[in-house]
């Protein structure tokens, strides 16, 4: 598995990433998410439908790249 020091550093890094992401969301850094061209919105008097197609594709590409980099270096 790994030494406790490596696991500790990994947890500290993940915590810092989570804190940074939380601050970015709090300050409006992701206000564009869900408003990209290709995201489907439909609103009527009694119905609201939102399908973030483009945003989810972008998120999938980003997570794939990050996880492949992590896998390559670990």
Protein Blocks (a to p, Z undefined) as FASTA:
>chain_A
ZZfklmmmmmmmmmmmmmmmmmmmmnopammgopaghiacdddfkbccdddfklmmmmmm
mmmmmmmmmmmmZZ
